[in-house]
Amino acid sequence: MTIALWLASYFARMFWYTQPLNIGSRWLISTPASFLQLRGDMTRIEITAPKGFTHTPAQHCFLRFPAISLLDNHPFTIASVQRSIDSAKNKTSAEVDSPQALTFLVRTHAGFTHKLAAYCGSRPDSDALAWIDGPYGGIGRPVDRLYDTLVLIAGGGGISACLPWLLYVTDKVRGGAGNAVKIKRIVLVWAMKEAEHFLWAENELDEVAADGQSMVAIQMRFYITGNAEPAALTKPTEAGATEKDGDVVEPVTSEGRSSSPSDRITKFGEYTSGKPVMREVVRDLVGQGKTLIIGCGPEGLRADLANACAEEQVRVMKGETQELAMHLEVFGW
């Protein structure tokens, strides 16, 4: 029985979740991927989603790049959001039918991520073919219809697990499904070592802020635990990026921003030097209704957040708040 269950799960993953071997699609067709190296040892991967590929926030995929390593694959959280049906109603037919892009933010460490960074560094226009295995994981509950307040707490590269939720809720409201969304307040708390790490997700945060949806109040808090004043990025390039001394490029929006990252952070919300005290953050942000806290970051941040949420459960017992739930994402694979 054990062997039968193992074989069933093995073949299900091979012939259903592994996209080039999916029984419902053409076999051995890889997916194009492009890479962009960002400051802070971060690589942004953009992969064209296979036809029929769907995913939800907090899901991850195993990625394999045969040109980089034939046998290695690695799990990465999908940092982008699936376009909603409601949002698609406001787009042209060409935009709706165009393939969606999957975004991954990959921090360079040892092993596969080191090989990936070396591959990108050796090629000015980095691209490759990818095999996608997934998606896996996720939260089964309809978060947007169950909670009044959504608190997203990220540490460093953990922003990749929080961005999809921020984009998901605002996308549903933008598409006209606001009445079906119970969430009325979203708070993003992002602790990063250096201010320039904010550039990893600036375009996505700019997209959220530009929506200006009054049905959902969006609040952002940023904590810089290390270098808060890096040099300004002032040389716009034709590719819509900023370059300094021939170094790594950073994506920017169409305005061609030239201020320092620390100055640009203040456009979105509160900016504090030092580490966030999770006990104070949680106590301040938990509302009277139902609150869900989603956290992703280093082990120390997750432990502090879990302890803070446990302490705040006394408010539920006292009737000061209706519910406080927590979901932690682990990225230290």
N, C-alpha and C positions, 0 to 999 in steps of 0.2 A: 504493500500500500504506500509506504514512504517513497519508494522508487517511482511508483506511478505518479504520485503528486509532484515529485521533483521534475520528472520528465514533462508533465503537463505544463508546469510553470515555465520550464526551459523553452519548450516549443512555442508557447504563447508569446513569450518575450521575443523570440527569434522571428516568428512569422507574423506577428501583429504589431508589436511596438517598434521593432527595428524597421524603419521606414523603407530602406532599399530592398528588404525581403518581405514586405507586407503582401499578404496574399491578395489584397484588393487593388494593388497598384503594379506598375511595371517594375520588374526586378532589376537590381543592381544599378539603379539610376541614382547617382549621388546628387547632393544639393549644393549649389554654389554658396560660398561664404566669403566675406571680406573682413579684414582686420584693421584696427586703428589703435596704435599704441598711445596711451595717455600717460600723464605724469603720475608718479606714485606707483610705478610698476603695475599699472592696470592696462588690460587689453580689452577693447570693445569689439565684440564679434557680432556681425550682422549676417544672418542666414535666411535665405528665402524659404519660407515654410512650404513643405510638400502639399500638394493638393489634398484637401480634406482634413488637414491637420488641425486639430482644435486643442486648446489648453485653457486652464483657469489659473488665477493668481496662486502663487506659492508652489507651483509645480516645477519639476526639474527634468532635464534630459541628460542622457549620456551622449557625449559627442566624440566622434572618431574622425580624424583627418588622415587618410592614408598617405598623403604626401609628407606629413610630418612624422607619423609613426603608425605603421600598419596595424599593430596589435593593441596599442594603448587607447583606452577611452576614459573619460572622466565625467562625473556628474556636475552640471552647472544649473543654477536657478535661472529660469526664464525671466528676464528683467522687463520685458515688454508685456503688452496686454492684448488679448484677443479682441478684435473689433466686434462690437456688439451689433445685433441685428437692428436695433433701434438707431444706433449711430449711422449704420449703413444707409438708412433711408434718406439721410441728408446729403448723400454723396452721389456722384454721377455713376452710370453703369460701368464706365471704364475703371473708376476708382474701386468700386465694389468687387469687380472681377479680378483686379490686379492681385498678385500673390502678396501675402502678408510677410513682413519681416520679423524674425525672432531675434531679440537682442539679448546678449549675454555679457556681463561684466566679469572679467576673469583677472584675479589678482595673481601675480607671479610669485610662486614659491619654488619648491624643488620638484623633480619628476616631470610629469607631463606639462604642467604650466610653464616650466622653465624651457622645455623644448619648443613650446608654442611661442614664447617671447623671443627666443633665438631665431626662429623661422621668420617672424615678423620683422625683426631687426635686420635681417640679411636681405630683405626685399623692400624696395621703396614703395611699390604698389602691391601690398600683400593681399593675396586671395588664395583660396584652395577649395577643394570639394570636400563635403562633409557627409558623414553618416549620422543620422539622428536616431537614437534609441529612446523612445518615450512618447508622451510625457508620463511621469510618475508622481506620486505624492499628492499634495494639495489638502485643502480643508473641505470636507464634505458638506458642512452646514452652509446655508445661504446667508453669509455674513451681512450682506447689504440689507437684508430684510429682517434681521434679528436684533440688531444693536442700534443704540442711539448715538454712541460715541465710539469712534475707531481711533486708537492710539498706536502709531507706528514708531518703534524705537529701533534705530539702526546704529551699529558701531562699525565704522570703516566701510569695507566692502559689503557689509550686511545690508547696505542700501538696496542691493539687487533684489532682496526678498520683500522690501517694503514698497518700492516703486510701483510694482504691478497693482497693489491694492489701491494706492492713491490714484493711479490712472484708471483703474477699473470703475471705481465709484463715480469719478467725474465724467467718464465716458458715458455711463448709463444716464446720468443727469443731462448731459449735453445732447444725448440722443432722444430725449423726451420721455424717459422712463423715471423721471424724478419722483412721481407719485408712488412708485413701487419701491423706492429706496427709503428705508427707515432712518438710515444714518443722517444725522443733521450736523455733525461736527467731526472733522478729521484733524488730528494733530500729528505732525511728523517731528520726531526728535532724532537728530542725526549728530553723533559724536565722531569727529574725524581728527586724525593726527595733525594734518596741515590744511590750511585754508584752500590750497589749490586742489585738494581732493574733491572739493565741491564741484569742480568742473566735470567730474565723472557723470553727474546726473543733471547738470544745469539745464540742458535742452528740455528734458522731460519736466522738470519743475517749472520751467518757463511756460511750457504748454499748459500745465495745470493752472498756473497763476493767470494766464491770459484768458482762460474760460470765464472767470469772474462769476461763477454760478452762485447766486444768492441762496439757493435752496440748501446748499451744504457749506457751512463755514469751515474754511481751511486755515489752519494755523501751523507755522513752521518755526522750530527752534533749532539752532545750530550751536554746537560746542566744539571749539578748537582746542585740542589737548596738547598740541605741540607748537609748531611754527605758525603763527597767526598772520604774519606779514611777509609773504613771498614777493618776489619781484613781479612787477606788472607784466602782463602779456599784451604787447602793443603792436605786433606786426601782423595784420590780417593777410591771409593767403587767398588765392583764387578759389581754392577748394572749400572755402567757408570754414577755415580753421585759423588758429592763431599760432604763430611760430616765434620762438625766441632763440637766437644764436644757432640756428640750424638744428635745434633740439627736437624733442618729441612734440607733436602737434596736438592741439586741443580743439574739439568741436565747439563752434559758437553758432549763435542764431544770426539771422539776416542783418541785424543791426550793426554787426562788426564791433562788438564791445571791446573796449580797450582799458578799462579800469582793472585794478587788482582784484583777484578772487575774493579777498576779504571785503572789499567795497561792494562787490556784486552780491555777496551773501545777504547784506543788509536790505537788499531790494525785496527779499522774500520773507524775512521774519527776524526774530530775535537772534542776536549773535553774542556768545559768551565765551571767554577764554577759560579753559579748565575743564575738568571732567564733570559730567552731570552726576548729581547725587540721586540715585534711583528712588530712594525712599521719598525724597521731596518731590521729584518729578511725578511719580505715581499719585501721591497724595493730592497734588495740585490739579491733576488732569482727570481723575475719576469723577464722572458726573453722577447725577441723582438717578438716572435711568439705568439702562444696560450698557456696559462698557466692555469692549474687547481690546486687549493689548496684544499686539503682535511684535515680537522682538527677534532680532537677528544680529549677531556680532560675536566678538571674542567670548571665551568661556567666562571670564570675570564679569562681563556685562550681563550675560545671561543669568549667572548665579545671583548677582545683585538685584536684577529685575524680578526673578522668581521669588526671592526673599521679600522684596518690597510688596509684591502682589499678595503674598501670603499674609503679611501684616495687615494689609488693607481689607482683608476679608471680614475683619471685625466690624467694619462699617456696614457690611451686608447683614450681619446678625443683628445689628442695632437698628436696621431699617433706614439708614442714611442713604444707601444706594441700593438699587434693585438687584443688580448682578454685576460681578466683575470676573471676566474670563480672561485667560491668557493662552497664547500659542507661541512657542519658541521654534525658530528655524535654526538648524545647525549647519554651518558651512565648512566645518573643519573635517572634510572627508578623509 
